[in-house]
Amino acid sequence: MVDSLPWMLGLRPAAPSSAALRARVAGRLVVVTGASRGVGAETAGRLALAGARIVLLARRSEALETVAHGIRRRGGDADCLAVDVGDTEAAEGAGRTILERWGAPEVVVSNAGFSLRRTLLASADRPRDVARTIGTNYTGPVALLRLLIPAMVDAGRGHVVSVASTSVDIPAPGWSLYGASKSAMDAWLRAVALEVRSSGVAMTTIRLPLVHTAMSAPTAAYSRVPALRPVDAAKLVARAIVDRPLLISPWWSRLASVLLAVEPRLLDPVVGGWDRMIDRGDR
Ligand SMILES: NC(=O)c1ccc[n+]([C@@H]2O[C@H](COP(=O)([O-])OP(=O)(O)OC[C@H]3O[C@@H](n4cnc5c(N)ncnc54)[C@H](OP(=O)(O)O)[C@@H]3O)[C@@H](O)[C@H]2O)c1
């Protein structure tokens, strides 16, 4: 039973066939943000193996070069662009550079993210938390996509895959800023999807549950909880690129959002119990 839990919770997804992925990305330009480690690095490797020409974005250029080197060693094609996407001017500059150097992308995987588990009371004297979380997870990605999406519309094709979180569906203590920033991005992309759908450009949001990466590692208790691995999250991105749905999220997260729409306090005991368990396990 415990062994099958990851499958029951949808944490071991199947990848699309390599032929289907290749048909979407081989020889085409794919931009992956947050590609210096974790989900982004794993995704970039998988897409490069399917023949995509990858442009990797993140702040740390050395880490990006390491990922790019690994891709090239396996015969893939990768370039790097170091940028802080949390800085809207820098994100816009990166958008302009991408269009000038490489042209309109076929796919943009908007994956760079900043995670913060901190209650309002604990962050009362940390005003920078707000700007950093909203900047990295919302206003920065919007600044980048504001330039890239029109170029994709002009090209008559393209796809944006935005990596969000199940905290969009399930608000939880400590996740106010993170959940709000991911929800804002989610709402922005859904509206843009309607605006551009006749142009051949598609939008997908993936609401990821917990993934065992450097991001979740500071909360020690998470290491004992069933979660996606980076390879699983990369499979979900590949699935998104092949099927182009509006939303990918675990069944239990969708169920929670429906239950909360009907009765907003219904899950308080479950969410509170989960939070106390994580806190206890973390001490
Ligand atoms: N891990 C989880 O449990 C989990 C759950 C749900 C959703 N997600 C989402 O999944 C995505 C990937 O997360 P992950 O677990 O792979 O995290 P990670 O291992 O911390 O990787 C985050 C990536 O984003 C980049 N990044 C962070 N801030 C940036 C900035 N200001 N400008 C440019 N790049 C930046 C990092 O590179 P640099 O440090 O080099 O800039 C890194 O490549 C994120 O959007 C996250 O919110 C994660």
The ligand as a Gaussian input file, in Angstrom:
#p B3LYP/6-31G(d) Opt

LIG

0 1
 N       10.057000      21.669000      -5.632000
 C        8.770000      21.659000      -5.353000
 O        8.301000      21.031000      -4.383000
 C        7.799000      22.404000      -6.249000
 C        6.425000      22.197000      -6.046000
 C        5.526000      22.866000      -6.861000
 C        5.985000      23.725000      -7.837000
 N        7.332000      23.909000      -8.008000
 C        7.757000      24.852000      -9.032000
 O        8.578000      24.153000      -9.957000
 C        9.518000      25.055000     -10.534000
 C       10.913000      24.444000     -10.465000
 O       11.224000      24.236000      -9.108000
 P       12.451000      23.328000      -8.619000
 O       11.918000      22.471000      -7.539000
 O       13.160000      22.732000      -9.772000
 O       13.332000      24.458000      -7.924000
 P       14.912000      24.679000      -7.817000
 O       15.633000      23.393000      -7.798000
 O       15.080000      25.647000      -6.700000
 O       15.235000      25.407000      -9.195000
 C       14.742000      26.691000      -9.429000
 C       15.337000      27.196000     -10.714000
 O       14.867000      28.533000     -10.912000
 C       16.000000      29.391000     -11.087000
 N       15.695000      30.692000     -10.521000
 C       15.313000      30.987000      -9.247000
 N       15.170000      32.309000      -9.102000
 C       15.475000      32.859000     -10.314000
 C       15.517000      34.178000     -10.794000
 N       15.227000      35.232000     -10.019000
 N       15.877000      34.388000     -12.093000
 C       16.192000      33.345000     -12.905000
 N       16.157000      32.069000     -12.495000
 C       15.800000      31.827000     -11.215000
 C       17.139000      28.692000     -10.344000
 O       18.409000      29.044000     -10.900000
 P       19.415000      30.150000     -10.346000
 O       19.504000      29.959000      -8.868000
 O       20.680000      29.818000     -11.086000
 O       18.836000      31.453000     -10.770000
 C       16.840000      27.241000     -10.675000
 O       17.367000      26.915000     -11.945000
 C        9.375000      26.372000      -9.776000
 O        8.598000      27.269000     -10.507000
 C        8.643000      25.959000      -8.507000
 O        7.900000      27.022000      -7.946000
 C        8.248000      23.251000      -7.253000

